[in-house]
């Protein structure tokens, strides 16, 4: 079971892995960790611990845990930026950076990040139409018309 889990997570090789077993102690508020494989001096992480209920745990240093949390935050920020960028671009901004700045300020007003960035951008478009290209302001050759809807604008 442990080999399967560590392999699926691309963890250290079996001979490099520190594996501990947790056992009950005479004292009710203490446990005993018994080294089953690896070394107490190993710097390879995570150390794996199998408890009395056969549940597998991972032991990480604070440095490693901090790096993981930082990576999650960075990924979350990148996802936020990509979603907001996509929503802004779909509404034809005249100046992307201006719309981005207004959108970020608008989003800061919410208690948590809104799930639908399109609604935020539509609100900004309504309040600040000068920030967006309005296809209805253009004169097209005879036979071409501009169709409008609440979410998209297009030329037919």
Buried (B, 14 or more C-beta within 10 A) or exposed (E): EBEEEBEEEEBBEEEEBBBBBBEEEEEEEEEEEEEBBBEEEEEEBBBBBBEEEEEEEBEEEEEEEEEEEEEEEEEEEEEBEEBBBEBBEBBBBEEEEEBBEBBEEBBEEEEEEBEEBBEBBBEBBEEEEEBBEBBEEEEEEEEEEBEEEEEEBEEE
